[in-house]
Amino acid sequence: MVNQEISKIFSNIADYLEMSEESNVFRIIAFRKASETILKYPTDVSKLNRYDLEKISGIGKSTASDILEYAKTGKIEYYEQLKKDSPVNLEELTKIQGMGPKRIKKLYYELGVKNIDDLKKAAETGKIEMLEGFGKKSQDSILQNIQFAIVNKDRNRIDIALKIASDYITYLKENDKSIIQIKYAGSLRRREETVGDVDLLVLSKNPANTHKVFTNYNQVDKVLAFGDTKSSVWLKQKIQIDLRVVDNDSFGTALQYFTGNVDHNVMLRKVAIKKGYKLSEYGVFDKSKKNLTGGKSEKDVYRLLVNNYIIPEMRNNNGEIGLALAGKLPTPITIDSIYGDLQMHTTNSDGKHTVNEMVQKCIDLGYKFMGITDHFGNLGVANAVKEDEFNEYYDNILQAKERYKDKIKVYIGGEINIKSNGDLDFTQDKLEKLDYVLASVHSGLKRDPKEQTQRYLNALQNPVIKIIGHPTGRLIGERPGFEFDYDRVFSECAKKHVAVEINSHPMRLDLPYQLVLKAVKQGCKISINTDAHSVEDLDLIKYGVFVARKAGLESKNLFNPDF
């Protein structure tokens, strides 16, 4: 995830420059363009040479030098100096939705706001609403968003944490041949949408050497602990990694112990006690202190205690232990259960690749069907298809539909914005020509839950809608999803045979698994899509599958089109 790290640094540099009294608009634009370019670039830019970097549109000589510096040292000195010179903790404040550099600058000069604590005090004492350009509504929104930022502080998105953990494991395996087995546990293994610390469990023939190799990783910023059984480090990527070396006889029970959340583990221990056993990270013991499982197999722990294996994703104390005891656990889907993707974007709107390139990637993935859903209407930021461009768009996909008909079923769709009153932001007769409409909310995200509920209920009366896309509109770590009467809307979706989406992009993961459970309970079918804007994004489907598995989704719950 080096591209994301460099992209964020360039974005922050642009923010610092915008805060400056002597801001240079051209430099600001250059860093913002470089940030966007790197974020979308398909391969690791830190592995490119200067010549190849400067060939990338959006990367100049200066930003290329910055990238090379980061690749060599893990930091950019210019950025470090900007942070040091600034009186404001810009990174902290920009994590709060709606807080851009211009607003931060005004709050600093007029109220002395330097960090989240200062901002919170200013809002709670009513000082912000008195400023020109803010007001009471803006102040209330800031307080709400501060709370959201505090809850998500120091957590990494699952895709970032997974890449960091996987790279670390690869390094350990390549540099320590004494490792017999290594796995990550904790919230990462449960596939939570965000991850705090990462736990690595290791079975090693030479624990001392394993700890030494672990702490010598070139991404380690600081060694927090070094011991016989556990070592901890803080990485340059701003995440803590804990490594525990465990015995062969307790690897399975240790993996169980460090994977389930607290409530799940408490419930499982209660079951063990009720059966006359004692469960710990070292094994399952009877009254004579004999380890009944040998501790080597995690599956044996679950089969002994609750008769059935519970997959890691479901270990959140949402009734899974009761289902296991009753023999009613679902058979969750896997990546092999996915036969297609029904939300993706091409160069017709804001996508990076052509229709043909997206189709070929879907064929390579072994899909049976796919749907192109470029943005339509008045979404200017998405370069949406306009009314007078519709026929060209339709014909473009129709040609691909015919060209690839023997290899994959191509559907002609569109992602259409749901307006505040529930109308779709495009001419109805044109929408009726499409195979399907994926309808989504992109504006008015802060409306009252009653208004959002009615918005959806009105929209669902339109028969062209077959899927509701990213239903809560959330962006993980940036903004919470908007609320509506979930049961009422999902019930209407089921009645109208409209699927609801799990958007697989790690920035969204929308619906979250808790709401997937509600949707399925109301009888909804679930459509797992990537919202891909490039061929590389189509590989993000696994993150939607993670969400589905956390909800115990089975193949029968999936939406399979028959347009």
VOKOL-391213 format. One record per residue (C-alpha): residue in one letter; residue number from 1; x, y, z. Coordinates in steps of 0.05 Angstrom, whole numbers, plus 32768, in hexadecimal, padded with zeros to 4 digits. Example, Ala and Ser with C-alpha at 12.3 -4.5 7.8 and 13.67 -1.06 7.14 Angstrom:
2
ATOM  gugu  gunu     u     v     w
ATOM     a     1  80F6  7FA6  809C
ATOM     s     2  8111  7FEB  808F
end
This chain:
563
ATOM  gugu  gunu     u     v     w
ATOM     m     1  8000  8000  8000
ATOM     v     2  803C  802E  7FF3
ATOM     n     3  8014  8054  7FBE
ATOM     q     4  7FDE  8065  7FF1
ATOM     e     5  8013  807D  8022
ATOM     i     6  8036  80AB  7FEF
ATOM     s     7  7FF3  80C3  7FD4
ATOM     k     8  7FDD  80D7  801B
ATOM     i     9  801F  80FB  8027
ATOM     f    10  8018  8124  7FE6
ATOM     s    11  7FCF  8134  7FF9
ATOM     n    12  7FE7  814B  803D
ATOM     i    13  801E  8176  801F
ATOM     a    14  7FE9  8198  7FF3
ATOM     d    15  7FC0  81A5  8032
ATOM     y    16  7FFB  81C3  8056
ATOM     l    17  800B  81EF  801B
ATOM     e    18  7FC2  8205  8017
ATOM     m    19  7FC6  8218  8061
ATOM     s    20  8005  8241  8055
ATOM     e    21  8001  828D  8051
ATOM     e    22  802D  828A  8013
ATOM     s    23  8009  8251  7FF1
ATOM     n    24  801B  8242  7FA8
ATOM     v    25  7FDE  822B  7F83
ATOM     f    26  8006  8208  7F4D
ATOM     r    27  802E  81DF  7F80
ATOM     i    28  7FED  81CD  7FA3
ATOM     i    29  7FCE  81B5  7F62
ATOM     a    30  800D  818E  7F51
ATOM     f    31  800E  8168  7F93
ATOM     r    32  7FC2  815A  7F8F
ATOM     k    33  7FC9  813F  7F49
ATOM     a    34  8005  8114  7F5D
ATOM     s    35  7FDD  80FA  7F98
ATOM     e    36  7FA3  80E5  7F6C
ATOM     t    37  7FD0  80C7  7F37
ATOM     i    38  7FF7  809C  7F69
ATOM     l    39  7FB8  8084  7F8C
ATOM     k    40  7F9D  8068  7F4B
ATOM     y    41  7FE0  804E  7F2F
ATOM     p    42  7FDC  8002  7F28
ATOM     t    43  8022  7FF0  7F40
ATOM     d    44  8051  8004  7F79
ATOM     v    45  806E  8048  7F65
ATOM     s    46  80A6  8042  7F98
ATOM     k    47  80C5  800B  7F6D
ATOM     l    48  80CA  8037  7F2F
ATOM     n    49  8108  805E  7F19
ATOM     r    50  8108  80A9  7F0C
ATOM     y    51  80FF  80A0  7EC1
ATOM     d    52  80C1  8075  7EC8
ATOM     l    53  80A4  80A2  7EFE
ATOM     e    54  80AA  80E0  7ED4
ATOM     k    55  8087  80BD  7E9A
ATOM     i    56  8048  80B8  7EC5
ATOM     s    57  8017  80EF  7EB6
ATOM     g    58  800F  8118  7EF5
ATOM     i    59  8054  810A  7F11
ATOM     g    60  8089  8141  7F07
ATOM     k    61  80D3  8144  7F18
ATOM     s    62  80C6  815D  7F5F
ATOM     t    63  8092  8129  7F71
ATOM     a    64  80BC  80F3  7F50
ATOM     s    65  80F6  8106  7F7E
ATOM     d    66  80C7  8103  7FBA
ATOM     i    67  80B1  80BD  7FA7
ATOM     l    68  80F9  80A6  7F9F
ATOM     e    69  810A  80C4  7FE3
ATOM     y    70  80CF  80A0  8003
ATOM     a    71  80E4  805E  7FE2
ATOM     k    72  812B  8066  7FFF
ATOM     t    73  811D  8083  8045
ATOM     g    74  80D4  8076  8054
ATOM     k    75  80C5  80C1  805A
ATOM     i    76  80C6  8103  8034
ATOM     e    77  80EF  8138  8057
ATOM     y    78  80C8  8172  8038
ATOM     y    79  8088  8155  8056
ATOM     e    80  80A9  814A  809A
ATOM     q    81  80BF  8192  809B
ATOM     l    82  8079  81AB  8089
ATOM     k    83  805D  8184  80C3
ATOM     k    84  8092  819E  80F2
ATOM     d    85  8087  81E7  80DE
ATOM     s    86  803B  81E5  80E1
ATOM     p    87  8019  81FA  8122
ATOM     v    88  7FDD  81CF  810E
ATOM     n    89  7FD7  8183  810F
ATOM     l    90  7FBB  8181  80C9
ATOM     e    91  7FBA  8135  80C1
ATOM     e    92  7F90  812E  8100
ATOM     l    93  7F5E  8164  80ED
ATOM     t    94  7F55  814F  80A4
ATOM     k    95  7F3F  810A  80BC
ATOM     i    96  7EFF  812C  80D1
ATOM     q    97  7ECC  812E  8099
ATOM     g    98  7EC1  8174  807E
ATOM     m    99  7F03  8190  809A
ATOM     g   100  7F2C  81A8  805F
ATOM     p   101  7F6A  81D5  8063
ATOM     k   102  7F42  8215  8057
ATOM     r   103  7F14  8207  8092
ATOM     i   104  7F4D  81F1  80BE
ATOM     k   105  7F73  8231  80AC
ATOM     k   106  7F38  825C  80C0
ATOM     l   107  7F2D  8237  8101
ATOM     y   108  7F76  823D  8113
ATOM     y   109  7F7C  8288  8106
ATOM     e   110  7F38  829A  8126
ATOM     l   111  7F32  8267  815E
ATOM     g   112  7F78  824B  8167
ATOM     v   113  7F63  8204  8155
ATOM     k   114  7FA1  81D8  814D
ATOM     n   115  7F87  8192  8157
ATOM     i   116  7F48  8168  8163
ATOM     d   117  7F46  817A  81AE
ATOM     d   118  7F46  81C4  819D
ATOM     l   119  7F11  81B9  8168
ATOM     k   120  7EE4  8192  8197
ATOM     k   121  7EE9  81C8  81CD
ATOM     a   122  7ED9  81FF  819B
ATOM     a   123  7E9C  81D9  8182
ATOM     e   124  7E83  81C6  81C7
ATOM     t   125  7E88  820F  81DF
ATOM     g   126  7E62  8228  81A2
ATOM     k   127  7E9B  8251  8185
ATOM     i   128  7E9B  8231  8140
ATOM     e   129  7E53  8242  8130
ATOM     m   130  7E64  828C  8139
ATOM     l   131  7E97  828B  8101
ATOM     e   132  7E84  82A2  80BB
ATOM     g   133  7E7A  8267  808E
ATOM     f   134  7E6A  8234  80C5
ATOM     g   135  7E2A  823A  80EE
ATOM     k   136  7E06  820D  8120
ATOM     k   137  7DF9  81D4  80EE
ATOM     s   138  7E42  81D2  80DA
ATOM     q   139  7E59  81D3  8123
ATOM     d   140  7E2B  8198  8134
ATOM     s   141  7E45  8172  80F8
ATOM     i   142  7E8D  817E  810E
ATOM     l   143  7E7E  8162  8153
ATOM     q   144  7E5F  8124  8134
ATOM     n   145  7E99  811A  8105
ATOM     i   146  7ECC  8123  813E
ATOM     q   147  7EAC  80E9  8162
ATOM     f   148  7EB0  80BE  8123
ATOM     a   149  7EFA  80D1  811A
ATOM     i   150  7F0A  80BF  8163
ATOM     v   151  7EE9  807B  815C
ATOM     n   152  7F12  806C  811D
ATOM     k   153  7F53  8089  8135
ATOM     d   154  7F92  805F  812B
ATOM     r   155  7F6E  8029  8103
ATOM     n   156  7F81  8013  80BD
ATOM     r   157  7F53  7FFC  8085
ATOM     i   158  7F53  7FB1  807C
ATOM     d   159  7F75  7FB4  8038
ATOM     i   160  7FAE  7FDD  8054
ATOM     a   161  7FB7  7FB1  8091
ATOM     l   162  7FB3  7F71  8068
ATOM     k   163  7FE9  7F8A  8038
ATOM     i   164  8016  7F9E  8072
ATOM     a   165  800C  7F5B  8096
ATOM     s   166  8016  7F32  8056
ATOM     d   167  8056  7F57  8044
ATOM     y   168  8070  7F4C  808B
ATOM     i   169  8061  7F02  8089
ATOM     t   170  8083  7EFB  8045
ATOM     y   171  80C1  7F1E  8062
ATOM     l   172  80C2  7EF0  809F
ATOM     k   173  80BB  7EB0  8075
ATOM     e   174  80F2  7EC6  8046
ATOM     n   175  8123  7EDA  807D
ATOM     d   176  8115  7EA7  80B4
ATOM     k   177  8116  7E5E  809E
ATOM     s   178  8108  7E47  80E5
ATOM     i   179  80BF  7E5D  80DE
ATOM     i   180  8091  7E20  80D8
ATOM     q   181  804F  7E44  80D6
ATOM     i   182  8038  7E8D  80DA
ATOM     k   183  7FF3  7EAC  80D9
ATOM     y   184  7FD3  7EEF  80E8
ATOM     a   185  7F9A  7EF0  811B
ATOM     g   186  7F6E  7F24  813C
ATOM     s   187  7F41  7F55  8118
ATOM     l   188  7F67  7F4C  80D7
ATOM     r   189  7F57  7F01  80D6
ATOM     r   190  7F0E  7F11  80E8
ATOM     r   191  7F0F  7F3F  80AB
ATOM     e   192  7EF8  7F7D  80D1
ATOM     e   193  7EF2  7FBA  80A5
ATOM     t   194  7F28  7FDE  80CD
ATOM     v   195  7F62  7FC1  80F4
ATOM     g   196  7F89  7FDC  8130
ATOM     d   197  7FC5  7FB0  8142
ATOM     v   198  7FD8  7F73  811A
ATOM     d   199  7FE6  7F32  813F
ATOM     l   200  8016  7EFF  8120
ATOM     l   201  801A  7EB8  813C
ATOM     v   202  8058  7E90  812C
ATOM     l   203  806E  7E48  8136
ATOM     s   204  80BA  7E49  8133
ATOM     k   205  80F5  7E1A  813D
ATOM     n   206  811F  7E54  8153
ATOM     p   207  80F5  7E89  8178
ATOM     a   208  8130  7EB6  8189
ATOM     n   209  8143  7EBD  8140
ATOM     t   210  80FA  7EC8  812C
ATOM     h   211  80F4  7F03  815D
ATOM     k   212  8136  7F1F  8143
ATOM     v   213  8121  7F1A  80FA
ATOM     f   214  80DD  7F37  810C
ATOM     t   215  80FA  7F76  812B
ATOM     n   216  812D  7F80  80F3
ATOM     y   217  80F8  7F8C  80BE
ATOM     n   218  8109  7FCA  8095
ATOM     q   219  80C3  7FE8  80A1
ATOM     v   220  80CB  7FE8  80ED
ATOM     d   221  80CC  802F  8109
ATOM     k   222  80D2  801B  8152
ATOM     v   223  80D9  7FDA  8179
ATOM     l   224  80A6  7FDD  81B1
ATOM     a   225  80B6  7F9A  81D2
ATOM     f   226  80E7  7F60  81C9
ATOM     g   227  80DD  7F20  81F0
ATOM     d   228  80E0  7ED4  81F0
ATOM     t   229  8098  7ECA  81DA
ATOM     k   230  8080  7F0F  81C3
ATOM     s   231  809D  7F4A  819E
ATOM     s   232  807A  7F89  8187
ATOM     v   233  808D  7FBE  8154
ATOM     w   234  8072  7FFF  8139
ATOM     l   235  8077  8003  80EE
ATOM     k   236  8084  803F  80C1
ATOM     q   237  803E  8033  80A6
ATOM     k   238  8023  8049  80EB
ATOM     i   239  800B  8005  8104
ATOM     q   240  8021  7FD7  813D
ATOM     i   241  8032  7F8F  812E
ATOM     d   242  8037  7F5B  8166
ATOM     l   243  805A  7F19  815C
ATOM     r   244  804D  7EDE  818A
ATOM     v   245  8075  7E9E  8185
ATOM     v   246  804A  7E64  819E
ATOM     d   247  8055  7E1A  81A9
ATOM     n   248  8040  7DE5  8178
ATOM     d   249  8010  7DC7  81AB
ATOM     s   250  7FEA  7E08  81B4
ATOM     f   251  7FED  7E29  816F
ATOM     g   252  7FA4  7E19  815F
ATOM     t   253  7F88  7E31  81A1
ATOM     a   254  7FB4  7E6F  819F
ATOM     l   255  7F9A  7E7E  8159
ATOM     q   256  7F52  7E76  8172
ATOM     y   257  7F60  7EA2  81AF
ATOM     f   258  7F80  7EDB  8189
ATOM     t   259  7F4D  7EDA  8150
ATOM     g   260  7F08  7EDD  8171
ATOM     n   261  7EF0  7F1F  818D
ATOM     v   262  7EEA  7F26  81D9
ATOM     d   263  7EA0  7F15  81DC
ATOM     h   264  7EA7  7ED9  81AF
ATOM     n   265  7EE0  7EBD  81D9
ATOM     v   266  7EBA  7EC9  821A
ATOM     m   267  7E7E  7EA3  81FF
ATOM     l   268  7EAA  7E6A  81E7
ATOM     r   269  7ECB  7E65  822C
ATOM     k   270  7E86  7E62  824C
ATOM     v   271  7E75  7E27  821F
ATOM     a   272  7EB6  7E05  8233
ATOM     i   273  7EA8  7E0F  827D
ATOM     k   274  7E61  7DF5  8275
ATOM     k   275  7E7F  7DB5  8257
ATOM     g   276  7EB1  7DAF  828F
ATOM     y   277  7EEC  7DC8  8268
ATOM     k   278  7F1C  7E02  826D
ATOM     l   279  7F2D  7E29  822E
ATOM     s   280  7F6B  7E55  8228
ATOM     e   281  7F9D  7E69  81F3
ATOM     y   282  7FC5  7E2B  8206
ATOM     g   283  7F8F  7DF7  81FA
ATOM     v   284  7F4D  7DD8  8210
ATOM     f   285  7F57  7DB3  8252
ATOM     d   286  7F2C  7D83  8279
ATOM     k   287  7F2B  7D7E  82C5
ATOM     s   288  7F6A  7D54  82C6
ATOM     k   289  7F8D  7D8D  82A0
ATOM     k   290  7F94  7D63  8262
ATOM     n   291  7F94  7D89  8221
ATOM     l   292  7F5A  7D6A  81FB
ATOM     t   293  7F6A  7D87  81B7
ATOM     g   294  7FB6  7D86  81B8
ATOM     g   295  7FAE  7DD0  81A7
ATOM     k   296  7FC8  7DC7  8161
ATOM     s   297  7F87  7DCF  813C
ATOM     e   298  7F58  7E0A  8141
ATOM     k   299  7F21  7DE2  8120
ATOM     d   300  7F27  7DAD  8156
ATOM     v   301  7F19  7DE2  818B
ATOM     y   302  7ED8  7DF6  816B
ATOM     r   303  7EC2  7DAF  815B
ATOM     l   304  7ECE  7D9A  81A3
ATOM     l   305  7EAA  7DD5  81C2
ATOM     v   306  7E73  7DE8  8192
ATOM     n   307  7E70  7DAD  8161
ATOM     n   308  7E80  7DD8  8123
ATOM     y   309  7EB8  7E04  810A
ATOM     i   310  7EA9  7E4E  810B
ATOM     i   311  7ECE  7E75  80D5
ATOM     p   312  7EF9  7EAF  80EF
ATOM     e   313  7ECF  7EE5  80CD
ATOM     m   314  7E91  7ED2  80F6
ATOM     r   315  7EB2  7ED3  813B
ATOM     n   316  7E91  7F12  8153
ATOM     n   317  7E5D  7EF7  8184
ATOM     n   318  7E22  7F01  8155
ATOM     g   319  7E01  7EBE  8166
ATOM     e   320  7E34  7E93  8142
ATOM     i   321  7E43  7E67  817F
ATOM     g   322  7DF9  7E57  8188
ATOM     l   323  7DF3  7E46  813E
ATOM     a   324  7E30  7E19  8142
ATOM     l   325  7E14  7DF4  817F
ATOM     a   326  7DD2  7DEA  815B
ATOM     g   327  7DF3  7DD3  811A
ATOM     k   328  7DD6  7E0F  80F4
ATOM     l   329  7E14  7E35  80DF
ATOM     p   330  7E0E  7E50  8098
ATOM     t   331  7E3E  7E3A  8062
ATOM     p   332  7E5D  7E7E  8051
ATOM     i   333  7E6F  7E90  800A
ATOM     t   334  7EB7  7E92  7FF1
ATOM     i   335  7ED7  7EB9  7FB8
ATOM     d   336  7EC4  7E7E  7F8C
ATOM     s   337  7E7A  7E8E  7F98
ATOM     i   338  7E81  7ECF  7F71
ATOM     y   339  7E6D  7EC9  7F28
ATOM     g   340  7E6D  7F12  7F14
ATOM     d   341  7E71  7F5B  7F25
ATOM     l   342  7E39  7F8D  7F19
ATOM     q   343  7E58  7FD0  7F2B
ATOM     m   344  7E93  7FEA  7F04
ATOM     h   345  7EA7  802A  7EDF
ATOM     t   346  7ECD  8036  7E9F
ATOM     t   347  7EEA  8070  7E77
ATOM     n   348  7EA2  8081  7E66
ATOM     s   349  7E9F  80A4  7EAA
ATOM     d   350  7ED6  80A6  7EDF
ATOM     g   351  7EF6  8062  7ED3
ATOM     k   352  7F3E  8056  7EBE
ATOM     h   353  7F33  801E  7E8C
ATOM     t   354  7F07  8012  7E4F
ATOM     v   355  7ECA  7FE4  7E4B
ATOM     n   356  7EF3  7FB0  7E25
ATOM     e   357  7F2A  7FB1  7E59
ATOM     m   358  7EF8  7FA8  7E92
ATOM     v   359  7ED5  7F6F  7E6D
ATOM     q   360  7F17  7F4B  7E61
ATOM     k   361  7F2A  7F4F  7EAA
ATOM     c   362  7EE6  7F32  7EBE
ATOM     i   363  7EF2  7EF9  7E8D
ATOM     d   364  7F37  7EEE  7EAC
ATOM     l   365  7F15  7EEA  7EF0
ATOM     g   366  7EE9  7EB2  7ED6
ATOM     y   367  7EA8  7ED9  7EDE
ATOM     k   368  7E68  7EC3  7EBB
ATOM     f   369  7E4A  7F09  7EBA
ATOM     m   370  7E5C  7F52  7EC5
ATOM     g   371  7E3B  7F96  7EC1
ATOM     i   372  7E56  7FDA  7EAD
ATOM     t   373  7E38  8011  7ED9
ATOM     d   374  7E57  8053  7EC7
ATOM     h   375  7E3D  8091  7EEB
ATOM     f   376  7E02  80B5  7ECA
ATOM     g   377  7DE5  80FA  7ED3
ATOM     n   378  7E00  8137  7EF7
ATOM     l   379  7E39  811A  7F20
ATOM     g   380  7E6E  8149  7F05
ATOM     v   381  7EA6  812C  7F2F
ATOM     a   382  7E99  80E8  7F12
ATOM     n   383  7E9A  8100  7EC9
ATOM     a   384  7E54  80E2  7EC5
ATOM     v   385  7E33  80CE  7E82
ATOM     k   386  7E06  8107  7E6B
ATOM     e   387  7DC2  8100  7E49
ATOM     d   388  7DDF  810E  7E04
ATOM     e   389  7E17  80DB  7E10
ATOM     f   390  7DE8  80A1  7E21
ATOM     n   391  7DE2  8082  7DDC
ATOM     e   392  7E2D  8081  7DD2
ATOM     y   393  7E36  8061  7E17
ATOM     y   394  7E00  802D  7E09
ATOM     d   395  7E1C  801B  7DC5
ATOM     n   396  7E63  8016  7DE2
ATOM     i   397  7E4E  7FE0  7E13
ATOM     l   398  7E1F  7FBF  7DE3
ATOM     q   399  7E59  7FB2  7DB4
ATOM     a   400  7E80  7F91  7DED
ATOM     k   401  7E43  7F69  7E00
ATOM     e   402  7E41  7F4C  7DBA
ATOM     r   403  7E8D  7F45  7DB3
ATOM     y   404  7E95  7F1C  7DF3
ATOM     k   405  7E52  7EF7  7DF5
ATOM     d   406  7E73  7EB3  7DF0
ATOM     k   407  7EA1  7EC1  7E2B
ATOM     i   408  7E78  7EEA  7E5C
ATOM     k   409  7E34  7F0A  7E65
ATOM     v   410  7E3C  7F56  7E62
ATOM     y   411  7E03  7F80  7E7E
ATOM     i   412  7DF8  7FC9  7E6D
ATOM     g   413  7DEB  7FEF  7EAD
ATOM     g   414  7DF5  8032  7ECD
ATOM     e   415  7E01  804E  7F13
ATOM     i   416  7DCD  8083  7F1C
ATOM     n   417  7DC9  80B5  7F55
ATOM     i   418  7D8A  80B5  7F7F
ATOM     k   419  7D74  80FC  7F89
ATOM     s   420  7D59  8117  7FCB
ATOM     n   421  7D11  8108  7FB8
ATOM     g   422  7D21  80C2  7FA0
ATOM     d   423  7D21  80D1  7F55
ATOM     l   424  7D5A  80B8  7F2B
ATOM     d   425  7D88  80EB  7F0C
ATOM     f   426  7D7D  80D8  7EC3
ATOM     t   427  7D46  80D2  7E90
ATOM     q   428  7D19  8097  7E9E
ATOM     d   429  7D11  807E  7E56
ATOM     k   430  7D5C  807A  7E4E
ATOM     l   431  7D63  8054  7E90
ATOM     e   432  7D2E  8022  7E78
ATOM     k   433  7D5B  8011  7E3E
ATOM     l   434  7D92  7FF8  7E6D
ATOM     d   435  7D95  7FB0  7E86
ATOM     y   436  7D94  7FCB  7ECD
ATOM     v   437  7D9F  8007  7EF9
ATOM     l   438  7DCB  8008  7F37
ATOM     a   439  7DAF  8042  7F5F
ATOM     s   440  7DDA  8065  7F93
ATOM     v   441  7DD8  80A2  7FC0
ATOM     h   442  7E12  80D3  7FB4
ATOM     s   443  7DF7  8114  7FCF
ATOM     g   444  7DCF  812C  800B
ATOM     l   445  7DF1  80FA  8038
ATOM     k   446  7DE2  8121  8078
ATOM     r   447  7D97  8121  8071
ATOM     d   448  7D6A  8109  80A9
ATOM     p   449  7D61  80BD  80AD
ATOM     k   450  7D16  80C4  809F
ATOM     e   451  7D26  80EC  8060
ATOM     q   452  7D59  80B8  8049
ATOM     t   453  7D27  8080  8056
ATOM     q   454  7CF2  80A2  802B
ATOM     r   455  7D26  80B1  7FF6
ATOM     y   456  7D35  8067  7FEF
ATOM     l   457  7CEB  8053  7FF3
ATOM     n   458  7CDA  8084  7FBB
ATOM     a   459  7D14  806C  7F90
ATOM     l   460  7D01  8023  7F98
ATOM     q   461  7CBF  8030  7F74
ATOM     n   462  7CE7  8037  7F34
ATOM     p   463  7CEA  7FF2  7F12
ATOM     v   464  7D2C  7FFF  7EED
ATOM     i   465  7D52  7FFA  7F2F
ATOM     k   466  7D6F  7FB5  7F3B
ATOM     i   467  7DA6  7FC4  7F6E
ATOM     i   468  7DB0  7FF9  7FA5
ATOM     g   469  7DFA  800B  7FA5
ATOM     h   470  7E24  801A  7FE3
ATOM     p   471  7DE4  8025  800B
ATOM     t   472  7DFE  804E  8046
ATOM     g   473  7E30  8079  801E
ATOM     r   474  7E66  8071  8052
ATOM     l   475  7EB1  8079  8047
ATOM     i   476  7ED8  8052  807C
ATOM     g   477  7F01  807F  80A9
ATOM     e   478  7EE7  80BD  8085
ATOM     r   479  7E9C  80C1  808E
ATOM     p   480  7E67  8096  80AF
ATOM     g   481  7E2E  807A  8087
ATOM     f   482  7DEB  809E  8086
ATOM     e   483  7DB3  807E  80AD
ATOM     f   484  7D6E  8068  8095
ATOM     d   485  7D38  8037  80AA
ATOM     y   486  7D60  7FFA  8095
ATOM     d   487  7D2A  7FC6  80A1
ATOM     r   488  7CF5  7FEE  807B
ATOM     v   489  7D22  7FFD  803F
ATOM     f   490  7D3E  7FB6  803C
ATOM     s   491  7CF7  7F9A  8040
ATOM     e   492  7CE3  7FC5  8005
ATOM     c   493  7D21  7FAF  7FDF
ATOM     a   494  7D0D  7F66  7FE9
ATOM     k   495  7CC6  7F75  7FD4
ATOM     k   496  7CDD  7F97  7F94
ATOM     h   497  7D13  7F62  7F87
ATOM     v   498  7D4A  7F96  7F8C
ATOM     a   499  7D8D  7F7E  7FA5
ATOM     v   500  7DB8  7FA5  7FD7
ATOM     e   501  7E02  7FAB  7FCC
ATOM     i   502  7E40  7F99  7FF3
ATOM     n   503  7E70  7FCA  7FD4
ATOM     s   504  7EB3  7FA7  7FD7
ATOM     h   505  7EE0  7FE4  7FD4
ATOM     p   506  7F06  7FE7  8016
ATOM     m   507  7EF4  8030  801D
ATOM     r   508  7EAB  801D  801F
ATOM     l   509  7E9B  7FD4  8032
ATOM     d   510  7E53  7FEB  802E
ATOM     l   511  7E26  7FCA  8044
ATOM     p   512  7E4C  7FB9  8084
ATOM     y   513  7E3F  7F72  809B
ATOM     q   514  7E10  7F87  80D4
ATOM     l   515  7DE1  7FA5  80A0
ATOM     v   516  7DEB  7F6A  8071
ATOM     l   517  7DCC  7F3F  80A8
ATOM     k   518  7D90  7F6E  80AB
ATOM     a   519  7D88  7F6E  805F
ATOM     v   520  7D8A  7F22  805A
ATOM     k   521  7D58  7F1D  8094
ATOM     q   522  7D28  7F48  806B
ATOM     g   523  7D30  7F1A  802F
ATOM     c   524  7D60  7F44  8005
ATOM     k   525  7D91  7F28  7FD3
ATOM     i   526  7DD8  7F42  7FDA
ATOM     s   527  7E02  7F5A  7F9E
ATOM     i   528  7E4D  7F5A  7FAB
ATOM     n   529  7E70  7F8B  7F7D
ATOM     t   530  7EB2  7FB1  7F7A
ATOM     d   531  7E9E  7FF6  7F62
ATOM     a   532  7EDD  7FEE  7F39
ATOM     h   533  7EFA  802A  7F15
ATOM     s   534  7F34  8002  7EF7
ATOM     v   535  7F44  7FBA  7EE5
ATOM     e   536  7F6E  7FB5  7F25
ATOM     d   537  7F32  7FC9  7F4F
ATOM     l   538  7F0C  7F8B  7F37
ATOM     d   539  7F39  7F63  7F65
ATOM     l   540  7F1B  7F86  7FA1
ATOM     i   541  7EE0  7F56  7F9F
ATOM     k   542  7F00  7F2D  7FD7
ATOM     y   543  7EF2  7F65  8009
ATOM     g   544  7EA8  7F60  7FFA
ATOM     v   545  7EAC  7F15  8004
ATOM     f   546  7ECC  7F22  8049
ATOM     v   547  7E8F  7F4C  805C
ATOM     a   548  7E60  7F16  8042
ATOM     r   549  7E84  7EE0  806A
ATOM     k   550  7E80  7F09  80A9
ATOM     a   551  7E34  7F0B  809E
ATOM     g   552  7E33  7EC0  8090
ATOM     l   553  7E19  7ECC  804A
ATOM     e   554  7E0B  7E8D  8022
ATOM     s   555  7E07  7E84  7FD6
ATOM     k   556  7DBB  7E85  7FD9
ATOM     n   557  7DBE  7ECC  7FF4
ATOM     l   558  7DE4  7EE7  7FB8
ATOM     f   559  7DC4  7F0F  7F80
ATOM     n   560  7DCE  7EEF  7F3C
ATOM     p   561  7DB3  7F18  7F03
ATOM     d   562  7D80  7F02  7ECF
ATOM     f   563  7D74  7F45  7EAD
end
